[in-house]
Amino acid sequence: MARSREPVGEGPADASPGDDAGHSGDAGHSRVGGRPRDAGLDEAIILATRERLAKDGYSRMTIGDIVADANVTRPTLYRRWKNKLDLVVDALDYGFRKQGDMYTVDLSQLDGRAALVEAVRRVNPAYYNPDAMVLMGNFAGEAIRTPELLDVLRRHAVEPRVALVERTLGQLQAGGAVRADADAHTIATICFGSYFAAFYRGEDSKRIPEQVVAVLWPGIAANP
């Protein structure tokens, strides 16, 4: 199925080079003889995109809304991202990077059970963004009209989180805290899915890490 198209006037051909007020260039580079790329503008656009995704969803979100919210021009945006899908990819990656900045505990300094509890805490989609569940629901709702969007969600928002739990389990297995035959993939999937179950049941997710590990640990610990 073809990807949903931007409304007329949303593409870079609509941009006039004179509107950019000096901000241009590829990611991480500046124009020869021009100004360096302004990271503050990048972040303003990304934040506006994240808010619009949660509020309007991918299909209803427009470049016009984003540039208005970010108080920038279309050329400023299109010199950084060639289309809406590329912008959304970076918006998702931004959230995961910001989540990583919030980690204050070194898992290697914890005992096995405590390390797994912390890993399950970090797999929470809403760890950084309270609107993450709604955002993911919006992406899933676009699966028929824009199937590549679901793939973007998997690669940039789901797999990095689930992989964190799998890596933690692998390290615990290597250190002898978790049974070598424990299925890390399935355990990580259960941990991730528990947050969605809590969301749809209207339950508080704060206790999920301790509760889930309390159930799993007796069956996976090398010395329960």
N, C-alpha and C positions, 0 to 999 in steps of 0.2 A: 504494500500500500504506500502511496506517495506521501512524503512528508508534508504536513500542513504548511502553507506559504504565509509569508509576512504580508500584512496589508500593503496596498499600494503606497509608495512613498517611504517604506521602511528600509529600503536597501541603500547601500553605500553610494549608488549612482545618484542618489538624491542629494548628496552632500556637496556643499560648496567649500572649496579649500580655504576661502577667506574667512570662514566662520570659526576657525579653530583657536583663535587668540593665541597662537604660538605653541600649542600643545600638540605634539605629534610623535611619530616614530614607532618602530616595532618594539615588542616587549624587551626591556632591558637595554635598549639602545637609544641614542639620540640622533637627530638629523644632523648631517654635516652642516656646520655653520648655524645650527638651530639650538633650541633649548633642550635640556635633558627632559626625559619623560617625567611627568609629575605623578608620583606614587599616590599623592592625596586624591587626585582625580580618579585614579584607578579604583581606590577603595570606595570612594563615593558612588561610583557606578556599580561596583559589586554589591554594596550594601543596598542600594536602591533596587537592584535586580532581585536580591534575596527577599526583600519585603514584598515586591510585586509577585514573585512566585508563590509566596504563602497566601497572599491576598487574592490574586486573580487567577493563578494557575498559568501554565505555559502558553496555552492557546490564546487566552485573553490578554496576556501581558504583551505590551507593545514597546517598541524602541522609543516611541514618542513619550510614553509614560515614564520610562526609565530616565531619559535625558532630562525631562522636566523635574522629576523627583531629585535627581542628582545635581541639578542646576548646571548642566554642561550642554554642549551642542552635539548634534548628530556626528559631524566630522570627528570630534574628540573621541566619541565612542567607536566609530568605525575604523579609526586608525589603530585601535587596540584589538578589536574583535571584528571578524569579517561578517558574522551573522549571530542571530539570537542563540542558536544552539551552542556555539563556541563560548559565548558569554555565560551561559548556564553552567557549562562544564567548569569554568573558572570560579563561578559562584559557589558551586558545591565543594570544590577543592579548598576554597577560602575557609569555609566552615570547618573542614577537617583539620586544616593547619591551625586555626584558632583553638580548636579543641585540644590539639597537642600541646599548645602553649599553656594550657591550664593544668597539665599534669605536674604534680608536685612530689609524687611518691615514686621512688625507684623500685620497680618490682623485684629486682634482683636482691634487694635488701630485706625482703619479706619472706616468711616461711611459706610453704607450698599453698596451704589453704588460703592464707591472707592474700597471696599474690593472685590467686584465681578470683577471689572476691573483687579485688581492684580491677582486674581485667574485665570482669563482667560489668562492673560499674562503667567502664570506659566504652563498652560496646553500645551503650544507650544512645540511640539516635538523637535524643534531646539533651545530651550532655552539655553541649555548647548552645544550641538553639532550641528554645522552648517550643517553637513552632515546627520542629522537624517532622513530627508525625503527620501534621496537616500537609506539609510540603511533600513528603513521600507519597501520601495519598493522592495528591494532585498529579504527581508524576505517573503513578500507576493508572490513574484515570485517563491518561493520554495514550495508553498502550496501543489502542486501536488506530487512532488518528496519527500518532507520531511514534511508531514502534521503537525507533532508535533512542528515544528519550528514556525508555525503561532500561536499555542497555547502559546508557550514561549513568543512570541511578545506581545500577548494580556495580559498575566499575569504579565510580567515584564516591559513593556514599555508603554502599553496603559492604563490598568486599574488604576495603581497608579496615573497617571495624571488626568484622568477623575474623579476618586474618590475625588481628591483634590477639584475640582469644586463642586461636590455633597456635600461634607462636609461643604464647605463654604456656600452654599445655605441653608443647614440644620441649620447651626448656625444663619444665617440671618432670617430664618423662626422662630426659637426659640426666637430670639430677637425682633421679630415683624417688621423687616424691609422688609421682603418679604412675600407675600401672602402664607398662609398655604397650599393652593391647587396648588401651582406652582409645575410643574413636574420637579424635580431636575435632574432626569436621562436624560430626553429628552433635557433639557437645556444644560447639560454638554456635551452631544453628539454633539449638534449643535456647541458649542464653540470649541470642539476638531476638528470637521470636517471643520471648517472655515479655519484652517491653511492648510489643504490639498487642499481645493478649491483655496486658494491664490497661493499655490505652482504650481498647474497645470495650473492656468491661467496666471502665470508669474507675479504675483503682489507682492508688498512689504507687508510683514506681520506685520510690526511694529505698524501699526495703528489698527490692528484687535481688540485688547482688548477694546479700546474706541468705535470703530464702532459697534461691536457686542452688547456691553452692552447698547449703545445708542438706539439700536433697541429693545432689550429685556426689558429694565428696565420699561418703561411705562406700560407694560403688566403684570409684576410680582411684582412690588413694592406695598407694603401694602398701602402706601400713595404717589402715583405718583405725 
